[in-house]
Amino acid sequence: MAEATFKDIPEIFEVSSLPDGYREKADPLALEQVELGESLVARTEALSTFRELGPPDLVHAVKSTGRSGQRDLGSYHYVSGIDASSSASLAAYINSLTYAIEEPQAWFSNKPTWKVKNGCFCSFNAFSRVDVRVDVKIPGGVIAYVIDLRGERHEATPEIWQETYLSAILRTILYSDDPTYYLDAYRRLEPISTPEAELRFLQAAEALFLKGWQVGSDPEIQVATVVSNHLTAAIMKYFGDSGRFQFAANLFEKLTVREPEVASLLAKSYIGMNEEVKAIQIIANAMKQTPQSYTLLHTQCDFLRAKGRTEWALKLARQAVNCAPSEFVTWEKLTDLYIDQGQYEAALLTLNSCPMFTFNGRDAHRNLTAARIHLPVKSSIWEVLPEREKTEDDEADPALQRLPAPGLRGTWARAYSLLTRLVSQIGWDELLKTRSAVFVMEEEYRMQKAQTDIHTVVNGDGEGPEVVIHEDGTVVPAGRLASGDDLDDNASTRGIVSPESRHGSAKGSTSNADLKGEVEEQPNGIPTIRISTESNREKAKAEEEQTNGDAKVNGVHAAGAALQQPVQAAAGEAEQENSDSTGNAGQGSGSANAAPSQEPFSFSNKRLCERWLDNLFMVLYEASNFYLIYCVSLIPACLQDLRVWTIFRAEVAHFKTQHVAYRKTGMEWEILGDLGLRLHHKEEAKEAYQRCLDTPRYSVKPWSKLLDVYADEGDLMRSLQAAIRVAAYQHGEYAELRYPTQIARCFFKLEQIHGHAKIWNTLLSMGLPDPILVIMQSYLTYGQIFKVEGYDF
């Protein structure tokens, strides 16, 4: 069946279309319920599950030998970048497949010749939520129709074709370099290859701009709007990565007349063009019409932050939160600015207030049982890639593989990034102190509850119900225990009130001057915390320094003492409201039998920590401490982000002092590099990725990460070497588009520094194989065609 495959085009063969000899080897259960074209049936059934842009286009082909008794073969693959503006362009792609079938190896071969009998091209319309399909019979005609969510056929109108064309372009741009989106047999082609095609894209975007909210938005945006959706994200990405903001500005100039809120996108475009004065004038005029637009406020925040005016930006960020309190991005921006200002307690409180959304990944097809998957290897890239086979370098320590942080997506990943930025600035110990200062810790909560219950019993009249005192000190009335109402059940949502505040009104309240905890209201609306346990914190710090002062193992500090494990915070689903607090017990005028005076816990200036944030603390602790695990062999490998990182760095230092080679597998180096980037240790992450390249592991990630690093540093030669490997890996995965890609984005950065001619001549001097040289020069040719900055020198 080798001659029934396409050359250099991936495809998945359907089980039902296998010849008899191959059907015997297939899963018999899968053969019972399938028929030719099962991928089309499965797509029709899944149409109602597509939430936003939809999956890539599906191409189904039926191949036949024309001989009687010979079973037809059905195969399919995914593709993006095809012009979906008419049935003719889609039919042309299917017709091109007829020339891609492999020919028999010898002219005297008796094997049958396979030809494409018919094909179907499916493209999802994200605006109208329908699937546009084109059936092509060879030889024969072309039939175009629309399938709605119920599976019914309709006629394709010009409006439907325009929406389908734009939907296909948006998918290509946004899915082009998404490392988390992977499909078998996915072919990515150039969406816009000429200035004329770009003009058509702009015209379609202008016509459908006000419908852009219908295609959805990024997972960090709760409600898609006219300016926050996949359409605007694709426009800003397409023109922003190449630095050609003038085309985006021309589009937004026309749209601002109809929708004033688009001024935020227009201002961003002018700032990208270094037209800052004009951008500020546009924002000032737009704020008079739409003063409650958080996108306009964020544009001003970004501009002021770039100019170092973080205190001004902070006021605008607070106003943005007031305008859109249910959006994650407004709270994220406010947290970021608090960190810039060094207001870490306020940053932690703001992060705790962030609304978190369930992550929904990109739309994808349902995986079907495949007879086999044909993934041809391109001979032009063999010379620069390692062998694609599993070796011992593809194995890693299970503790490294179980790190939870890489699995975070959407708002959870963004919140974790803020937390790691915070710990990179103030350190783990100081972060824990800040956390205990602003949040109610679980131990504090239990002690407070025990004191409250005991105080209730001691001050009672002796005729109350019997009570049960648990081992942890909690006092529960027997009647409540019998009814099954556990006091802990509602601990996460009930406010924390000191015992005196509950009974002070009956016995005479003390004045505010007797409070152990004070709250000073600041202009930012978040209290500055002054609590009575400050001396205890200093004492605990001194004890910790004394304990950990001289603990060393082979010249390296013991890993177990390097990081303090975070104490569990009292769980809460919402912020705790401020509670009234009173002075010491026994000072009321009517209390004859007062309890012994002791220092109360004052929680009136503390909040309940959200459970998701408390979990992120544990994720950060486990990941960081792993950088210690390997440095001291006495520490068991049972902890996993800040813990992992600390252990690893200590191990590296230990091996250097012993002049011993430090060895890891390729996959372990890659995981440690990712860990370093997450924790904002760029130099250590860079070193880990470089060490990963010394192993024969087949992986594009270290080359891709180093390409970004080298491009930011302006290192031309290393950037080109990394770009060559990334391009080879991408072509090996059938990504044949030049832009928008990571390589093109990095090349455009280098062109602004070194110029087009220097990069071109450097490539020529490297002595690359001709196929690789042609691929690399195509990125520079794209820059010349579209006149990216630096193309003319």
Secondary structure, 3 states (H helix, E strand, C coil): CHHHCECCCCEEEEHHHCCHHHHCCCCHHHHHCCCCCHHHHHHHHHHHHCCCCCCCEEEEEEEECCCCCCCCEEEEEEEECCCCCCHHHHHHHHHHHCCCECCCCCCCCCCCCCEEEEEEEEEEECCCCEEEEEEEECCCCEEEEEECCCCCEECCCHHHHHHHHHHHHHHHHHHCCCCCCCCCCEEECCCCCCHHHHHHHHHHHHHHHHHHHHHCCCCCCCCCCCCCCHHHHHHHHHHHHCCCHHHHHHHHHHHHCCCHHHHHHHHHHHHHCCCHHHHHHHHHHHHHHCCCCHHHHHHHHHHHHHCCCHHHHHHHHHHHHHHCCCCHHHHHHHHHHHHHHCCHHHHHHHHHCCCCCCCCCCCCCCCCCEEEEECCCCHHHHHHCCCCCCCHHHCCCHHHHCCCHHHCCHHHHHHHHHHHHHHHHHCHHHHHHHHHHHECEHHHHHHHHHHHHHHHHHCCCCCCCCEEECCCCCEEEHHHHHCCCCHHHHCCCCCCCCHHHHHHHHHCCCCHHHCCCEEECCCCCCCEEECCCHHHHHHHHHHHHHHHCCCEECCEECHHHHCCCCCCECEECCCCCCCCCCCCCCCCCCCCCCCCCCCCCCCCCCECEEHHHHHHHHHHHHHHHHHHHCCCCCCCCCCCCHHHHHHHHHHHHHHHHHCCCCCCCHHHHHHHHHHHHHCCCHHHHHHHHHHHCCCCCCCCHHHHHHHHHHHHHCCHHHHHHHHHHHHHHHHHCCECCCCCCHHHHHHHHHHHHHCHHHHHHHHHHCCCCHHHHHHHHHHHHHHHHCCCCCCCC
